[in-house]
């Protein structure tokens, strides 16, 4: 087993320690700020589009094949909304029910290779394919607790979490990959993740995804990442940008709303347990990663992970190539989810609350970025 904590960049012509700007490329290395490590290269890509979307308890986004259309879940209406980077609505579809094109609980999204969008319904255990306008295409039943990969073709692939990982188990399979044929509903592939155990002092693996070369990447506690190759060799590292950071006021406010929403869904009022939970949450350092599902491999097998650090005016995605940190991408506002296709990055964000925002609730939006000129994206 190899252990590493790599903060050295492969982009040798960038002076990272001094945070000097990059030369001769569109992306810029911004000045060091509260969310940046001293040894870090941070790149701000060009903003090329934006669109408003409804408030939602769902943090899901799928960037479709044209790179200009993206879809989100409106949890309050039980619908999917697809919008373009110019701000116009492409389609709004779905209603409560069990029939074709209806949802029990739409929870996750994926893009189809033919320009379609796929929707995972956790209540019905179903994956439904739509045109972005909302036209129904087909559906198929899925294995339980299925989290799809960002894209699908004639098969839909995803991972199912072994709930023993929640208890901190460090040996045995943590995830299972499934490939399901959309036309027949047959599971054509079922593969368990590498078993470990891996040497992490804090002891908890949270979530993992396979890459395109037969390996896996796992996020773990206290800023740890585990990259497992196709031969089973593992690189365990602590993210060089990770600094233990307590939740800020916006983090606590969001957590409070999540707990209140859970109580409301059960017909309960605010209870002392909510205040006790908020007190514990406020005193516990945040995870390095934003959430277990917010990481992916791009077409070049680079690993992108949304981080939870210093999310006030900006957010950061860290990028790794062959288990080696190569830089961070900075995007505006508070990132909730992201997707990536070719030269386009789309992020779902909570906007800053401005002085003219009477309800005090952050608006939601999608932002499109051109990442073609990032040095590690070329």
C-alpha positions in Angstrom: 0.0 0.0 0.0 1.3 3.5 -0.9 0.5 6.5 1.3 0.8 10.0 0.1 -0.2 13.6 0.9 0.5 15.3 -2.3 0.3 19.1 -2.5 2.8 19.5 -5.3 1.3 20.5 -8.7 2.1 19.0 -12.0 1.6 22.4 -13.6 5.2 23.3 -13.0 5.1 26.7 -14.6 2.6 28.0 -11.9 4.1 29.7 -8.9 1.6 28.4 -6.4 3.1 29.5 -3.1 3.0 33.2 -4.0 -0.5 32.8 -5.6 0.7 34.7 -8.7 -1.7 34.8 -11.7 -1.3 32.4 -14.5 0.0 33.7 -17.8 -1.3 33.1 -21.3 -4.4 31.2 -20.4 -8.0 32.3 -19.8 -8.3 30.7 -16.4 -6.8 32.7 -13.5 -5.1 31.7 -10.3 -6.9 34.0 -7.9 -5.3 35.7 -4.9 -5.1 33.6 -1.7 -8.2 33.8 0.3 -9.8 32.2 3.4 -10.7 29.0 1.6 -7.4 28.4 0.0 -4.3 26.6 1.1 -1.0 28.3 0.8 0.3 25.6 -1.6 -2.8 25.7 -3.8 -3.4 26.7 -7.4 -7.0 28.0 -7.8 -8.5 28.6 -11.2 -11.6 30.6 -12.0 -13.2 29.5 -15.3 -15.3 31.8 -17.5 -19.0 32.1 -16.7 -21.0 31.5 -19.9 -24.6 31.1 -18.8 -27.0 31.2 -15.9 -30.7 30.3 -15.3 -33.0 30.6 -12.2 -34.5 27.4 -10.9 -37.1 26.8 -8.1 -36.2 26.3 -4.4 -35.9 22.6 -3.7 -34.8 20.1 -1.0 -33.1 18.2 -3.8 -29.4 18.8 -4.6 -29.3 17.2 -8.1 -28.3 18.5 -11.5 -27.7 16.8 -14.9 -26.0 18.5 -17.8 -27.4 17.1 -21.0 -25.6 16.2 -24.2 -25.8 19.6 -25.9 -23.9 21.2 -22.9 -26.5 24.1 -22.9 -29.4 22.3 -21.2 -29.4 21.2 -17.6 -32.1 19.6 -15.4 -32.9 19.8 -11.7 -35.6 18.3 -9.4 -38.3 20.5 -7.9 -39.0 18.5 -4.8 -41.9 20.6 -3.7 -43.8 20.0 -6.9 -42.5 16.5 -7.6 -41.3 17.6 -11.0 -38.2 17.8 -13.1 -37.3 21.2 -14.7 -34.9 21.5 -17.6 -33.5 24.9 -18.5 -31.0 26.4 -20.9 -27.9 28.5 -20.2 -29.7 31.5 -21.8 -32.2 31.3 -19.0 -35.2 29.9 -20.8 -37.2 26.9 -19.7 -36.9 23.9 -22.0 -39.4 21.6 -20.2 -41.2 21.0 -16.9 -42.6 17.5 -16.4 -43.8 14.9 -13.9 -46.7 14.5 -11.5 -47.6 12.3 -8.5 -48.5 8.8 -9.5 -47.3 5.4 -10.6 -48.0 5.5 -14.3 -45.6 6.2 -17.2 -44.0 9.6 -16.7 -45.3 9.9 -13.1 -43.2 10.0 -9.9 -43.5 8.7 -6.4 -40.3 10.5 -5.3 -37.8 11.7 -7.9 -34.4 11.7 -6.3 -31.6 11.6 -8.8 -30.8 12.5 -12.4 -28.5 11.3 -15.2 -28.0 12.4 -18.9 -28.7 10.1 -21.8 -26.2 9.8 -24.7 -29.1 10.6 -27.1 -29.8 14.0 -25.4 -32.3 12.6 -23.0 -32.5 12.8 -19.2 -33.0 9.9 -16.8 -34.8 10.2 -13.4 -34.4 7.8 -10.5 -37.6 7.4 -8.5 -36.7 6.0 -5.0 -40.3 5.2 -4.0 -41.1 3.2 -7.2 -37.5 1.8 -7.7 -37.7 3.0 -11.2 -35.5 4.8 -13.8 -37.5 6.7 -16.4 -36.1 8.3 -19.5 -37.5 11.6 -20.9 -36.8 14.0 -23.7 -35.8 17.3 -22.0 -39.2 18.7 -23.2 -40.8 16.2 -20.9 -41.9 13.6 -23.5 -41.8 10.1 -22.0 -39.4 7.6 -23.6 -39.1 4.5 -21.5 -38.6 3.1 -17.9 -37.0 0.2 -16.1 -36.9 -1.1 -12.6 -33.7 -0.7 -10.6 -31.8 -2.4 -7.7 -32.5 -0.9 -4.3 -30.7 2.3 -3.2 -29.3 3.0 -6.7 -27.2 6.1 -7.4 -26.7 6.4 -11.1 -23.5 7.4 -12.9 -23.7 10.9 -14.6 -24.5 9.4 -18.0 -26.3 6.4 -19.5 -26.8 4.7 -22.9 -28.5 1.5 -23.6 -27.7 0.5 -20.0 -27.9 2.6 -16.9 -25.1 2.0 -14.4 -24.8 3.0 -10.8 -23.8 2.1 -7.3 -25.6 0.8 -4.3 -24.3 1.6 -0.8 -23.6 -1.2 1.8 -25.2 0.4 4.9 -22.7 -1.3 7.1 -20.3 1.5 6.0 -22.5 3.9 8.0 -21.3 2.0 11.1 -17.6 2.5 10.2 -16.9 -0.9 8.9 -13.4 -1.0 7.3 -13.4 -4.5 5.6 -15.7 -6.2 3.2 -17.4 -4.6 0.1 -18.6 -1.1 0.6 -20.4 -0.5 -2.6 -21.9 -2.6 -5.4 -21.9 -1.6 -9.0 -24.9 -2.5 -11.2 -25.4 -2.2 -15.0 -29.0 -2.6 -16.0 -30.2 -3.0 -19.6 -32.9 -0.4 -20.1 -34.8 -2.3 -22.8 -35.0 -5.7 -20.9 -34.5 -4.7 -17.3 -31.9 -7.4 -16.9 -28.9 -6.8 -14.6 -26.0 -7.4 -17.0 -23.2 -6.6 -14.6 -22.9 -6.8 -10.8 -19.5 -6.0 -9.2 -18.5 -5.3 -5.6 -16.1 -2.6 -4.8 -12.6 -3.4 -3.4 -12.9 -4.7 0.1 -10.1 -2.9 1.9 -9.3 -2.5 4.8 -7.3 0.7 4.4 -5.2 2.4 7.0 -7.2 5.5 8.0 -6.9 6.4 11.6 -10.4 8.0 11.9 -11.8 4.7 10.5 -14.8 5.6 8.3 -15.3 5.3 4.6 -18.3 7.3 3.4 -18.8 6.7 -0.3 -17.1 5.4 -3.4 -17.4 5.5 -7.2 -15.6 3.4 -9.9 -13.5 5.1 -12.6 -13.3 4.2 -16.3 -10.0 2.2 -15.9 -11.2 -0.5 -13.4 -10.3 1.5 -10.3 -12.3 3.2 -7.5 -12.2 6.4 -5.5 -13.5 6.7 -2.0 -14.1 9.7 0.2 -13.5 9.2 3.9 -13.5 11.0 7.2 -11.2 13.9 8.2 -10.3 14.8 4.6 -9.0 11.4 3.5 -9.3 10.0 -0.1 -8.6 6.5 -1.2 -7.7 5.7 -4.9 -7.7 2.0 -5.7 -6.2 0.9 -9.0 -7.4 -2.0 -11.1 -4.9 -4.3 -9.5 -6.1 -3.5 -6.0 -3.1 -1.3 -5.0 -4.4 1.7 -3.0 -3.1 5.3 -2.6 -4.4 6.8 0.7 -4.0 10.5 1.0 -5.3 13.4 3.0 -6.6 16.2 0.7 -3.9 18.9 0.7 -6.6 21.6 0.8 -8.4 20.1 3.8 -8.4 22.3 7.0 -10.8 21.4 9.8 -13.5 24.1 9.6 -16.6 24.6 11.8 -19.9 25.3 10.1 -20.7 29.0 9.5 -24.0 30.7 10.0 -25.3 29.6 6.5 -24.3 26.0 7.2 -26.2 26.0 10.5 -29.2 27.7 9.0 -29.4 25.1 6.2 -29.0 22.3 8.7 -31.8 23.7 10.8 -34.2 23.9 7.9 -33.3 20.3 7.0 -34.2 19.1 10.5 -37.4 21.2 10.6 -38.4 19.8 7.2 -37.9 16.3 8.5 -40.1 16.9 11.5 -42.8 18.5 9.3 -42.8 15.5 7.1 -43.6 13.4 10.1 -46.2 15.9 11.4 -44.0 16.9 14.4 -43.4 20.4 15.8 -39.9 21.7 16.6 -38.5 19.6 19.4 -35.6 20.0 21.8 -33.8 17.3 19.9 -33.4 19.7 17.0 -31.7 22.3 19.1 -29.4 19.6 20.6 -28.6 18.4 17.1 -27.8 21.9 15.9 -25.5 22.4 18.9 -23.6 19.2 18.1 -23.4 20.2 14.4 -22.1 23.7 15.1 -19.2 22.2 17.2 -18.2 19.5 14.7 -15.8 20.3 11.9 -17.3 19.9 8.4 -16.3 17.1 6.1 -13.8 17.9 3.3 -16.3 16.9 0.6 -19.6 18.6 0.1 -21.7 15.4 0.2 -21.1 11.7 -0.5 -22.6 11.9 -4.0 -20.8 15.0 -5.2 -17.8 13.5 -6.9 -17.2 12.1 -10.4 -14.6 11.1 -12.9 -14.4 13.1 -16.2 -13.8 11.7 -19.6 -10.0 11.8 -19.1 -10.5 9.9 -15.8 -9.6 12.9 -13.6 -11.4 12.9 -10.3 -13.5 16.0 -9.3 -14.8 16.4 -5.8 -17.0 19.3 -4.5 -15.5 20.5 -1.2 -17.4 21.9 1.8 -14.8 24.6 2.7 -15.6 28.3 3.2 -18.8 28.3 1.2 -19.9 31.9 1.6 -19.2 34.0 -1.5 -17.4 31.2 -3.4 -17.1 27.4 -3.6 -14.3 25.1 -4.6 -14.0 21.8 -6.5 -10.7 19.9 -6.1 -9.3 18.0 -9.1 -7.0 14.9 -8.9 -5.2 13.1 -11.8 -3.8 9.6 -11.1 -4.4 10.1 -7.4 -2.4 13.4 -7.5 -3.9 16.8 -6.6 -3.6 19.1 -9.6 -5.6 22.2 -8.6 -8.9 23.7 -7.5 -11.7 25.3 -9.5 -13.5 28.3 -7.9 -17.1 29.1 -8.7 -19.4 31.8 -7.4 -21.9 31.4 -4.6 -22.7 28.3 -2.6 -22.4 25.2 -4.6 -25.0 22.4 -3.9 -24.3 20.0 -6.9 -22.4 19.9 -10.1 -22.0 18.0 -13.4 -19.4 18.0 -16.1 -19.3 17.2 -19.8 -16.5 17.8 -22.2 -15.6 21.5 -21.8 -18.6 22.6 -19.8 -19.1 22.6 -16.0 -22.6 23.3 -14.6 -23.2 24.0 -10.9 -26.4 24.2 -8.9 -26.0 27.1 -6.3 -27.7 28.9 -3.6 -27.3 32.6 -4.3 -26.2 35.1 -1.7 -29.1 36.9 0.1 -28.9 40.5 -0.9 -30.3 43.7 0.8 -33.3 43.7 -1.5 -34.2 40.0 -0.8 -37.3 40.4 1.3 -37.8 36.8 2.3 -34.2 36.2 3.4 -34.1 32.9 1.6 -31.3 32.3 -0.9 -32.5 32.0 -4.5 -31.5 28.9 -6.5 -29.7 29.0 -9.9 -27.7 27.1 -12.4 -24.4 28.5 -13.6 -22.5 27.3 -16.7 -18.7 27.6 -16.9 -16.3 27.0 -19.8 -13.4 24.9 -18.5 -11.6 24.3 -21.8 -8.7 26.6 -20.9 -8.0 25.1 -17.5 -4.4 23.6 -17.6 -5.5 20.3 -16.2 -8.6 20.1 -18.4 -6.7 20.2 -21.8 
